[in-house]
């Protein structure tokens, strides 16, 4: 067991060093700040992405020259920049579930190490969670993002991820993070005297049997159950030696609430972007056709080799964490037909 753990940390080391370096160097550029401000203007009367946030040194990454303040936009931009670095995706315990052979599991993956698949209407009906009554405008927006991304320069691709993740933060939590219910949920978890960080949403879902899994917190609404949807993220976070890495394993549910719900949302932003590379890892390396995009099949139906594959945001069976990517919520009487429609309309508009 010790040998296996050391191997994991060694393989993840290059990725971890990239993250540590970028923690001191990668704040948002003027162009990026303008993009995030555009998203704020589109989505809210209160600028949630670009508003200054304090850091908690116990849980949030350090800024440039120890800057005491940051913004959710800066944390998202930092997380994206870190995941542009090609490295091993920490996916231990999940590889076998998604039919990824052991010989492939250390294959380097990044946000940009593969093109995006071009999704046809037929493809969309096969990969989305709910493709019933998929609107032509929804499909057009999906395709517009894929085509624009594939044609973009390296800097342009980074900008595409910034637009997507900024809009996703609004569809996940930033639309209503500071309601009285969010405040009361935070106090329920962390005590009557606890003051919730501005912009950090606390949500409680009674449907889960595990108490730690009932909590959904922060930018991208992650649970507090250490064996739940944050497990691959915490592995990558620890491999990079980021804040609280050495105490994560021993944290109580309340301490996890402070970590996942930190004021500047460093881990939440990191895990949100890390989820993209986890899904890409599955799509690029799986041996099962249903776990990847239809475009990754040859004309005879066999899967293409990993080096010839593309990746997609929208393959429901490829460990896609975020509902808007796979159209989990639909509307019949609103201009925006689904959560997918809302996300992609925001994203494409921000990129104009």
N, C-alpha and C positions, 0 to 999 in steps of 0.2 A: 504493500500500500504506500509506504514512504517513497519507494522508487517511482511509482506512478505519479505521485503528487509532485515530486521534483521535476519530472519530465514535463508535466503540464506547465509549471511555472517557467521552465526554461524556454519552451516553445512560445509561450505567451509573452516572453520578455521583451521582444522587439516591439510588439504592440504596446506593452506597458510603458516602455521608455518613451515612445512617441507621445503617449498621453501625458506623461509627466512633463515632458518638454513643452508641450503645447499649453499646459496649464499656466505657464509663465509668459506665453508669447502670443496666444491667439485670442484676441478680443475682436469685436466686430469692426469691420471697415466702415467707411462712410457709406459706401454703396449698400452694404448689408444692413446697416442701421436704417437706411431709407426704405429698404424692402420691408423690414419688420414694422416700421412705422406705417407703411401702407396697409399691412395686414391689420394692425391696431385700428386704423381708421375705418377699414371695411367692416370689422367684426364687433367693435365695441365703442361705447362712448367714453369708456375709461381705458387708457392705453396700458394694457396688462403686460405686453411683451417688453416694451421699452422703458417702463417705469423703473427707477432705481430700487434695488433690493439690497438689504444688508446680507452679510455672510455669517455663518456660524462655523467658526474654525474647527469645531469638533467633527463636522459632517460635510462642509462645503469646501471645494477646492480653493486654493489661494489664488488671488488675482495678480495682475502685473504689478510688481514692486509692492506687493501686499495691499493693494487697493481695497479699502473696506467695503466698497459697494460694487454691485454688478447689476445685471438685469437678466430676466429670463431669456431674452434674445441673445445675450452674450453667452449664457450657459449652453443654449442650443447650438450656437455657432461653434463653440469650443468642442462640444461633443461630436458634431459633424466633422470638423477638421480632424479630430482624433481618429475617426472611423474611415477617413480617406486613406489612412495608412494601411497597407496590406499586411495581414497577420492571421494567425490561427484564431478561429472563432471558438470561444469556450462554450461547448455544448455537451459536456460530459453528462451521461445519463439519459440523453435524449437521442443520440445518434442512432441507436438500434431501433428505437420506435419509428424513426423515419427512414429506415432501410438504407442507412449510409454505411458502407463497408469500412472496416477498420483501416484499410490501406489508404482511404481517402480523407480520413478525419482531420488530418493536420494540414490539408490543402489551404493555402492562404486565400483569404477573401477580404474584400473591402467594399465600401459603397459603390465604387466605380470600377471594380475589377471585371465587370461584365456589363454588356449593354442591357437595356430594358427590352423585354419582349414586346412586340407589336400585337396588340390584342384585337382580334376580329369580333364581330357580334357572336359568332359561333363559339369562339374561345370564351368570351365573357359568360355565356350561359353554362359553360362547363366548370368554370373556376370560382365564380362568385357564390357566396353563401345563399343569397336570395336574388336570383336573376329574373324573377317573374316581373313582367311589365317594365323591364329595363328600358328607360327612355333613350331616344336617339341622341339627345343632348348629353346625357350621362356618358354614353359610349364615346361621343365626340370629345368630351373633356378628358377622358381616360387616354384616348389615342393622341390628343394634342400634347399632353404632358410627356408621353412616351417618345413621340417623334421629336419634340423640342429638346428633350433631354439628350437623346442619342446624337443630335446634331450639334450640341453645345460643346464649347471648349472645356478644359478642365475646371477653370474658374466658373464657367457657366453651369457646369454640373453641380458644383458646390452650391451655387445660388439656387438651383432647383431644389436641392435637399433642404435648404433654409426655408424656402417658401412652403414646401410641403409640411415640414415639421412645425413651423410657426402656425400654419392653419390648423394642423392636427391638434395642437395644444388648445386652440379655441373650441374645436369640436369635442374634445375630451373633457376640458375642465374650465377654461378661462372665460366661458360665457357667463358663468355664475359662481365664481369661487368664494365670494364673501357674503353669502346669504346668512341669515340667522340660523338656518338649519346646519350649514357648514360649521358655523361657530360653535353651536351646541354639540355637534358630533365631536369636534376637536376636544372640547372640555370633557365629554363623556369618556374619551380615551385617555386624556392626559391630565385630568384634574380640573376642578372648578376655577382655579386661579390661572390656568394656562391661557395665554394670549396667542391665538393662531396667527402665523405669519400672513401678511396681506397677499392675496392672490393664490394662496395654496388651498385647494379644495379638499375637504374631508367628507367622504361619502360612506355610508354604512348600508350594506346589503344583507338583509336577514336570511336570504335564501341559502347561504352557505352554512354547512354544518360546523366547519372549523372557524372558531372565533377570529383568528388572525386573517383568514381569507375573506371575512366580511368587510374589512376595511379597504377602501380604495382611496388613495391619497395622491395629491399633487398634480403636476402638469399633465402627466399621462396615466394617472389613476392606477397606480400599482398597489398590490396587496401587501400585507405585512407578514404573510406566511413565508418563512425562509425557504420552504420546499415548493413554493408556488411559482407564479409567473415571473418572479424576479430572480429565480435561482441561477439561470445562465448569466444574468447581468452581474450578480454579486460575485460570481466566479471571475468574470473579466475585471471587475472593479478591484478585487483583491489581487489578481495577477499584476495589475498596474500599480499596486501600492498606494492607492488613493485614500483619502481620509476615512478613518474608522475601520480600515481593512483588517486590522489585527483584533478587533473586538466584535465584528459582525456575528460570528458564530455563537457568541454568548449573549447577544442582545435579547432582552425580553420584548414582548409585543409592544409595550409602551416605548421602549428605547428605539425599536424599529420605526415607530410612528414619528419620533423626532428626526430620525435619519432620512426616511422617505419623504417626510414633510418639512425638510429643512428650509430656511428662509430664501435662499437663492436657488434651490432645486438642482444642485449639481448632479446628484445621483439620478434623480428623476429624468433630467435631460439626457444624461449618459445612457440610461437604460432604454429610454424611448428610441434613441438612434441605434443602440445595440440590437434591439428587436428587429430592425431592418436587416442587419447582417446575419442574424440568426435564421431568418426566413430565406435569405439568399443562399446561405450555407446549405440548407435543405434542398432548395431547387437545383443548385449546381451539382450536388454530390449524390443525391438519392438514386437508388436503383429501382424505385417504384414510380411508374408513370403518373399516377394520381397525385403524387406529392410535388409535381413540378408543372410548368406551363406546357400546354399542348404544342407550342412551337419548338419544344425540345425533343420532339419525336421525329425520326426520319420518315420518309414516305412509306416505308415498310412497317411502320409502327414501333420500331425499336427506339430506345432512348439514345440520343446523341452522346458522345463522350463529354465529360465536364468542360473541356476546353472549348467546345463548340456551342455551349448553351447560353441562353439569356436568362434574366431574372425578371420577376414581376412583383408588383405590390399586392396583387389581387388574387393569389392562389390560396383559397381558404384552407386547403389541406397541407399547406407548407409552413405550419406553425406561425400563421399570421396572427398577431396579438390584437391588432386594432380593428374594431368593428367597421369603421368608415371605409377601410380599404376593401372590404369584401361585401359591403352593402347589407348590413344587418338590420337596419331600421328603414322602413319605407313610409311614405306619406301619400295620401290620395288626393288631398285638397290643398296642398301647398305648392308654390312655384318650384321649390326644391323638392324633388321626388324622393330623396333618400339621404341618409348621412353620407353616402359616397358622393352624391351630387353636391352637397354642401361643401365637402372637403375639396373636391377637384375644381369647383367653381372659384372658391377662394384662392386656391393655389395658382391656377392659370391666370387669374386676374392680377395677383401679386407679381407675376413674372412679366407682365406687359411693360 
